[in-house]
Amino acid sequence: MIQSMTGYGKSVLQLPSKKVTVEIKTLNSKNLDLNVRIPQYYKEKELTVRKNIANRLIRGKIDFSIYVETTSDETSTTINKAVVKEYIAQLKTIVVTPPKQHVELLKMAIRMPESLKQELDELDEKEWIEIENTIGLAINQTIQYRTDEALALENDFKTRIANIKNALEEIKALDNDRILHVKARLQKALTDLKVEIDQNRFEQELIYYLEKLDINEEQVRLANHLDYFLQTLSSENSNGKKLGFIVQEIGREVNTTGSKANYAPIQKLVIQMKDELEKIKEQILNIL
């Protein structure tokens, strides 16, 4: 079962004094590109979070965030009174202001460095267990999103592989006409030369020439690769990289068929197959 690398998950945990929101966004990438944003007092758990995400989401450009919103009346941020008073005293030496404008000095001072101090909360292990469960829910949502997104891709792949198979059947049906066309063209070329030829030698050379243009092996291999692609697509261990390798093999057989066909109706079908294959390649980049 394939998964898309495009995904989204969000889970919210309401604690007695705060609301914790976990959000995950994923896009396609060749490797794991993980960006983690969490509050400072959860930093000691960052490595654990990274390992968990890497084990479950595996690959892609992943943005993981934990947002904390305080819901209680209490706050851990306090005004550093001594620092603010010192800033105001220094500002007064720069500009003389009447008492009514001291509020403006206070506004300026409160924006200065270290005017506010925040007491860092100690990590509560029981609280973290609940947050870990919330992270797990967000990851589950992301995986489900990826799975749902992949269903549309899977149906598209099957349709395009079916189109290539249909073109292959048409090529098989045209192969006899192609051989007759090649023989007639060579015969006409010799007739135009107006020279006597050894008919036996001509037949031998014709057989040799037609053997070089034979595309039966390419047709058999192409059919096998198409079946293997569908088989891999439906397997439990299906992944974008493996499907990409199979698509490369399909492309080789299609290209060889086109170069050896030497017959316009077949080459038109080969172009159609290439068009379908290019669209598959574009979508493969987004498969996990």
C-alpha positions in Angstrom: 0.0 0.0 0.0 1.5 3.3 -1.1 1.5 6.5 0.9 1.9 10.1 -0.4 4.5 12.3 1.2 2.0 15.1 1.4 0.3 15.1 4.7 -1.2 17.0 7.6 -2.0 16.2 11.2 -3.2 18.3 14.2 -4.1 17.3 17.7 -5.1 19.5 20.7 -4.6 18.6 24.4 -6.3 20.7 27.1 -4.4 20.7 30.4 -5.6 22.4 33.6 -3.5 25.5 33.0 -2.7 25.4 29.3 -3.7 24.2 25.8 -1.1 22.2 23.9 -1.5 22.0 20.1 0.6 19.6 18.0 0.8 20.3 14.3 2.6 18.3 11.5 2.9 19.3 7.9 4.8 17.1 5.3 5.8 17.5 1.7 7.8 15.4 -0.7 11.6 15.2 -0.4 14.3 12.7 -1.4 15.3 12.2 2.2 14.1 13.0 5.7 14.2 16.8 6.2 12.8 17.3 9.7 12.2 20.7 11.3 11.1 20.6 14.9 9.8 23.7 16.8 8.9 23.1 20.5 8.9 25.3 23.7 12.1 25.7 25.6 11.0 23.7 28.6 10.3 20.7 26.4 13.7 20.8 24.7 15.1 17.9 26.6 12.5 15.7 24.8 13.4 16.9 21.3 15.6 13.9 20.4 12.9 11.5 21.5 10.4 13.4 19.4 12.7 13.4 16.4 13.2 9.6 16.6 9.5 9.0 16.9 8.7 11.1 13.9 11.5 9.6 11.8 10.5 6.0 12.6 6.9 6.6 11.7 6.9 9.2 8.9 10.2 7.9 7.4 10.8 10.4 4.6 9.8 13.8 3.3 10.1 17.5 4.3 8.4 17.5 7.7 7.5 20.6 9.8 6.6 19.6 13.4 5.4 22.2 15.9 4.2 22.3 19.5 2.3 25.4 20.5 1.4 26.2 24.1 -1.3 28.6 25.1 -1.8 29.5 28.8 -5.4 29.3 29.8 -5.1 30.1 33.6 -5.0 33.5 35.2 -1.5 33.0 36.4 1.5 33.9 34.3 5.1 32.9 34.6 6.3 36.2 33.2 7.1 39.0 35.6 8.4 42.5 35.3 12.0 43.0 36.3 11.4 46.2 38.4 15.0 47.0 39.1 16.0 46.8 35.5 13.0 48.9 34.3 13.7 51.6 36.9 17.3 51.8 35.8 16.2 52.1 32.1 13.8 55.0 33.0 16.5 56.7 35.0 18.9 56.5 32.1 16.2 57.8 29.6 15.6 60.8 31.8 19.2 61.8 31.5 18.8 61.8 27.7 15.5 63.6 27.4 13.7 65.8 30.0 10.0 64.9 30.3 7.2 66.3 32.5 5.6 63.8 34.9 2.6 63.4 32.6 4.9 61.8 29.9 6.6 59.4 32.3 4.2 56.7 30.9 5.9 57.0 27.5 9.3 56.4 29.2 7.8 53.3 30.9 6.6 52.0 27.5 10.1 52.4 26.1 11.8 50.8 29.1 9.5 47.8 29.1 10.7 47.0 25.6 14.3 47.0 26.5 16.3 43.7 27.0 15.7 41.8 30.3 12.8 44.1 31.3 10.7 41.0 31.5 11.8 37.7 33.0 10.1 34.4 32.6 10.4 31.6 35.1 10.9 28.4 33.2 8.5 25.6 34.2 10.0 22.3 35.2 9.1 19.5 32.9 6.3 17.4 34.4 6.8 13.8 33.3 3.1 13.0 33.8 2.2 15.9 31.6 4.7 14.9 29.0 3.1 11.4 28.7 -0.2 13.1 27.7 1.7 15.3 25.3 3.4 12.2 23.8 0.0 10.6 23.3 -1.2 13.8 21.5 1.9 13.7 19.3 1.0 10.1 18.4 -2.5 11.2 17.5 -1.1 13.9 15.2 1.2 11.4 13.6 -1.7 9.0 13.0 -3.7 11.8 11.4 -0.7 12.6 9.1 -0.3 8.9 8.1 -4.1 8.7 7.4 -3.9 11.9 5.3 -1.0 10.4 3.4 -2.9 7.2 2.8 -6.0 9.0 1.6 -3.9 11.2 -0.7 -2.2 8.1 -2.2 -5.5 6.5 -3.2 -6.0 9.1 -5.9 -2.4 8.6 -7.1 -2.8 4.8 -7.1 -5.9 5.0 -9.3 -4.0 7.4 -11.6 -1.1 5.0 -11.9 -3.4 2.1 -12.7 -5.1 4.1 -15.4 -1.8 5.1 -17.0 -0.4 1.6 -16.9 -3.6 0.3 -18.5 -3.1 2.9 -21.3 0.4 1.7 -21.9 -0.8 -1.9 -21.9 -3.4 -1.0 -24.5 -0.8 0.7 -26.7 1.4 -2.4 -26.3 -1.4 -4.6 -27.6 -1.9 -2.3 -30.6 1.8 -2.5 -31.3 1.6 -6.3 -31.3 -1.3 -6.1 -33.8 0.7 -3.8 -36.1 3.9 -5.9 -36.0 3.1 -8.0 -39.0 2.2 -5.0 -41.1 5.5 -3.4 -40.0 7.4 -6.5 -41.3 5.6 -6.4 -44.6 6.2 -2.6 -44.9 10.0 -3.1 -44.3 10.2 -5.9 -46.9 8.3 -3.8 -49.5 10.4 -0.8 -48.9 13.7 -2.7 -49.3 12.3 -4.4 -52.4 11.4 -1.1 -53.9 14.8 0.3 -53.1 16.4 -2.5 -55.0 14.0 -2.3 -57.9 14.8 1.4 -58.2 18.5 0.6 -58.5 17.7 -1.5 -61.6 20.3 -4.1 -60.9 20.1 -7.9 -60.9 20.3 -9.4 -57.4 20.8 -12.9 -56.1 17.4 -13.7 -54.6 18.7 -16.2 -52.1 21.3 -13.7 -50.9 18.6 -11.1 -50.7 16.4 -13.3 -48.5 19.4 -14.0 -46.2 20.2 -10.4 -45.8 16.5 -9.6 -45.3 16.2 -12.1 -42.5 19.3 -10.7 -40.8 18.0 -7.2 -41.1 14.6 -8.1 -39.8 16.2 -9.9 -36.8 17.9 -6.7 -35.9 14.5 -4.9 -36.0 12.7 -7.6 -34.1 10.8 -6.2 -31.0 9.3 -9.3 -29.6 11.7 -9.5 -26.7 11.1 -5.8 -25.8 7.3 -6.5 -25.9 7.6 -9.4 -23.5 9.9 -7.5 -21.1 7.7 -4.4 -21.2 4.6 -6.5 -20.4 6.4 -8.1 -17.5 7.6 -4.7 -16.1 4.1 -3.3 -16.3 2.7 -6.3 -14.4 5.5 -6.0 -11.8 4.7 -2.3 -11.4 1.0 -3.1 -10.6 2.1 -6.0 -8.3 4.5 -3.8 -6.4 1.9 -1.0 -6.2 -0.5 -3.3 -4.3 2.1 -4.9 -2.0 2.6 -4.1 1.6 6.2 -3.0 1.2 5.5 -0.7 -1.8 7.6 2.5 -1.9 8.3 5.3 -4.3 12.0 4.5 -4.8 11.2 0.9 -5.8 8.4 2.0 -8.2 10.8 4.6 -9.6 13.3 1.8 -10.5 10.6 -0.2 -12.2 9.5 2.9 -14.2 13.1 3.3 -15.4 13.1 -0.3 -16.8 9.7 0.4 -18.5 11.2 3.5 -20.1 14.2 1.5 -21.4 11.9 -1.0 -23.2 9.6 1.7 -24.6 12.6 3.6 -25.9 14.2 0.5 -27.5 10.8 -0.4 -29.1 10.6 3.1 -30.6 14.1 3.1 -32.0 13.8 -0.4 -33.5 10.2 -0.1 -34.8 11.1 1.9 -37.9 7.4 2.2 -38.6 5.3 5.4 -38.2 2.1 3.9 -36.7 4.1 2.1 -34.0 6.2 5.1 -33.3 3.1 7.1 -32.7 2.0 4.6 -30.1 5.4 4.7 -28.5 5.0 8.5 -28.1 1.7 7.9 -26.4 3.4 5.4 -24.0 6.2 7.9 -23.3 3.6 10.6 -22.5 1.9 8.3 -20.0 5.2 7.3 -18.5 6.3 10.9 -17.9 3.2 11.6 -16.0 3.8 8.5 -13.8 7.4 9.7 -13.2 6.1 13.1 -12.0 3.7 11.5 -9.5 6.3 8.9 -8.3 8.3 11.8 -6.7 5.5 12.3 -4.2 5.3 8.6 -3.1 6.9 7.7 0.2 
